[in-house]
């Protein structure tokens, strides 16, 4: 379970909302996409291309690649290293990246 270290009652700034699978996800300034999604309870974020097992952010520092998502139409984006910004469209990644 993801829990923020800081326990303050700071609310997301008005307008700090991204779209995840057609649902609005508010985020705090400075949040990564992975942190925003985990704080909103969105998990898993992708499926393994090997056996379709569900995967979710693990290391939160760009080493494990378990947090891959599609952001604004680009596949294989590390959500833990991508800063959340208003209006971005995030989708789960299903299997391997499409080549084309």
C-alpha positions as CSV (number, residue, x, y, z in Angstrom):
1,X,0.0,0.0,0.0
2,X,1.3,3.4,-1.0
3,X,1.3,6.0,1.8
4,X,2.8,9.5,1.5
5,X,5.6,10.2,4.0
6,X,4.3,13.7,4.5
7,X,1.0,13.6,6.4
8,X,0.0,17.2,6.0
9,X,-3.5,18.1,4.8
10,X,-2.1,19.9,1.7
11,X,-4.6,19.6,-1.1
12,X,-3.7,19.5,-4.7
13,X,-3.7,22.9,-6.4
14,X,-6.8,23.7,-8.4
15,X,-6.3,22.5,-11.9
16,X,-3.6,19.9,-11.0
17,X,-5.5,17.0,-12.6
18,X,-4.3,14.4,-15.0
19,X,-6.4,11.9,-17.0
20,X,-5.9,8.2,-16.2
21,X,-7.9,5.8,-18.2
22,X,-10.6,8.5,-18.7
23,X,-10.8,9.2,-14.9
24,X,-9.5,12.5,-13.3
25,X,-6.6,12.1,-10.9
26,X,-5.7,15.1,-8.8
27,X,-2.0,15.5,-7.9
28,X,0.2,17.7,-5.7
29,X,2.8,20.0,-7.2
30,X,6.0,18.0,-7.6
31,X,4.4,14.6,-7.8
32,X,5.6,12.1,-10.3
33,X,2.9,10.4,-12.4
34,X,3.5,7.2,-10.4
35,X,3.1,8.9,-7.0
36,X,-0.1,10.6,-8.2
37,X,-1.6,7.3,-9.5
38,X,-0.6,5.4,-6.4
39,X,-2.0,8.0,-4.1
40,X,-5.3,7.8,-6.1
41,X,-5.3,4.0,-5.7
42,X,-4.7,3.2,-9.3
43,X,-2.8,-0.1,-9.6
44,X,-1.7,-2.1,-11.5
45,X,-0.3,0.3,-14.2
46,X,0.8,-2.3,-16.8
47,X,0.8,-6.0,-17.7
48,X,4.0,-8.0,-18.2
49,X,4.6,-8.8,-21.9
50,X,5.8,-12.3,-20.8
51,X,2.8,-13.6,-18.9
52,X,0.3,-10.7,-18.6
53,X,0.8,-10.5,-14.9
54,X,-0.1,-7.2,-13.3
55,X,2.8,-4.8,-12.5
56,X,3.0,-1.6,-10.4
57,X,5.6,0.9,-9.4
58,X,8.3,-0.7,-7.2
59,X,11.5,1.2,-6.8
60,X,10.2,4.7,-7.6
61,X,13.6,5.8,-8.9
62,X,13.8,4.5,-12.5
63,X,15.7,1.3,-12.0
64,X,13.1,-1.5,-12.2
65,X,10.9,-0.3,-15.1
66,X,7.7,-1.8,-13.4
67,X,6.0,1.6,-13.7
68,X,5.8,1.8,-17.5
69,X,2.7,3.6,-18.9
70,X,1.6,5.4,-22.0
71,X,1.7,9.2,-21.6
72,X,0.2,11.5,-24.2
73,X,0.3,8.7,-26.8
74,X,4.0,7.7,-26.1
75,X,4.5,4.1,-24.8
76,X,7.1,2.9,-22.4
77,X,7.2,6.0,-20.3
78,X,8.6,5.6,-16.7
79,X,5.9,7.1,-14.6
80,X,8.1,7.4,-11.5
81,X,10.5,9.7,-13.4
82,X,7.9,11.8,-15.2
83,X,6.6,14.8,-13.4
84,X,2.8,15.1,-13.4
85,X,1.4,18.0,-15.2
86,X,-2.2,19.2,-15.7
87,X,-4.1,17.7,-18.7
88,X,-1.7,14.9,-19.4
89,X,-3.4,11.7,-20.6
90,X,-2.0,8.5,-19.0
91,X,-3.0,4.9,-20.0
92,X,-2.0,1.5,-18.7
93,X,0.5,-0.3,-20.9
94,X,-0.7,-3.7,-22.1
95,X,2.1,-6.1,-22.9
96,X,5.1,-5.0,-25.0
97,X,5.4,-1.6,-26.7
98,X,3.9,-1.4,-30.2
99,X,6.6,-1.1,-33.0
100,X,5.7,0.9,-36.0
